[in-house]
Amino acid sequence: MSFFVMRHGESVWNKENKFTGWTDVGLSEKGEQEAIIAGEKLKKINFDHIICSDLIRTKQTADLVITNKNIVFTISPEVKERDYGDLTGIVKKVIKEY
């Protein structure tokens, strides 16, 4: 059995260098291209199951990476990234200035 872990492509807030956490923002154009390229590199692997968080950027990435639409696909909030709390939405550079 093989196990792959993959991060989502660049999100709109990643591009803006903001703490994202659980805020549900989509992929940027670059993030979409990153997912397409990853899909090309992984296309010879026959995945049995995909698990991704319930955030749109992870679902978008999985949809662009996996071309086999018959695959078992589980959406699980338990694999969500960390929540940044009050830092969510703040540009990281602002925090460094303190």
C-alpha positions as CSV (number, residue, x, y, z in Angstrom):
1,M,0.0,0.0,0.0
2,S,1.2,3.5,-0.8
3,F,0.1,6.7,1.0
4,F,0.5,10.1,-0.6
5,V,0.0,13.5,1.2
6,M,-0.5,16.6,-0.8
7,R,-1.1,20.2,0.1
8,H,-3.7,22.2,-1.8
9,G,-2.5,24.6,-4.5
10,E,-2.0,28.3,-3.8
11,S,-5.1,29.9,-2.5
12,V,-6.2,33.5,-3.0
13,W,-5.2,34.3,0.6
14,N,-1.8,32.5,0.2
15,K,-1.1,34.8,-2.7
16,E,-2.0,37.8,-0.5
17,N,0.2,36.3,2.3
18,K,-2.6,36.2,4.8
19,F,-3.2,33.7,7.6
20,T,-6.0,31.5,6.1
21,G,-6.7,28.7,8.5
22,W,-10.4,27.6,8.2
23,T,-11.5,30.5,6.1
24,D,-13.0,29.0,2.9
25,V,-11.2,30.7,0.1
26,G,-10.6,29.2,-3.3
27,L,-7.5,28.6,-5.4
28,S,-5.7,31.4,-7.2
29,E,-4.9,31.0,-10.9
30,K,-1.5,29.8,-9.9
31,G,-3.0,27.3,-7.5
32,E,-5.2,25.9,-10.2
33,Q,-2.1,25.5,-12.5
34,E,-0.1,23.9,-9.6
35,A,-2.9,21.3,-9.2
36,I,-3.1,20.6,-12.9
37,I,0.7,20.1,-13.0
38,A,0.5,17.8,-10.0
39,G,-2.2,15.8,-11.8
40,E,0.0,15.4,-14.8
41,K,2.9,14.1,-12.6
42,L,0.6,11.7,-10.8
43,K,-1.5,10.5,-13.7
44,K,0.1,7.1,-13.9
45,I,-0.8,6.3,-10.2
46,N,-4.1,4.5,-9.7
47,F,-5.4,6.0,-6.5
48,D,-8.1,4.0,-4.6
49,H,-9.3,6.7,-2.3
50,I,-8.9,10.4,-1.8
51,I,-9.5,12.1,1.5
52,C,-9.6,15.9,1.7
53,S,-10.9,18.6,4.0
54,D,-14.2,20.3,3.5
55,L,-12.5,23.5,2.4
56,I,-13.1,24.6,-1.2
57,R,-9.4,25.0,-2.0
58,T,-8.7,21.3,-1.1
59,K,-11.7,20.1,-3.1
60,Q,-10.7,22.2,-6.1
61,T,-7.2,20.8,-5.9
62,A,-8.4,17.2,-5.7
63,D,-10.8,17.7,-8.6
64,L,-8.0,19.1,-10.8
65,V,-5.4,16.4,-9.8
66,I,-7.6,13.4,-10.1
67,T,-9.0,12.7,-13.5
68,N,-10.6,9.3,-12.5
69,K,-14.0,10.4,-11.4
70,N,-14.9,6.8,-10.2
71,I,-12.5,7.0,-7.3
72,V,-13.8,6.9,-3.7
73,F,-13.7,10.5,-2.5
74,T,-14.2,11.3,1.2
75,I,-14.6,14.9,2.4
76,S,-13.6,15.1,6.1
77,P,-13.3,18.2,8.3
78,E,-11.0,16.2,10.5
79,V,-8.1,16.8,8.1
80,K,-8.5,20.5,8.0
81,E,-5.4,22.7,8.6
82,R,-5.0,24.6,11.8
83,D,-7.3,27.4,12.7
84,Y,-5.4,30.7,13.2
85,G,-8.1,32.3,15.4
86,D,-7.7,36.1,15.7
87,L,-4.8,36.0,13.2
88,T,-7.1,34.8,10.4
89,G,-7.2,37.2,7.5
90,I,-4.2,39.3,8.7
91,V,-1.3,39.8,6.4
92,K,1.7,37.9,7.9
93,K,4.0,40.9,7.4
94,V,1.9,42.9,9.8
95,I,2.5,40.4,12.6
96,K,6.3,40.5,12.0
97,E,6.3,44.2,12.5
98,Y,5.1,43.8,16.2
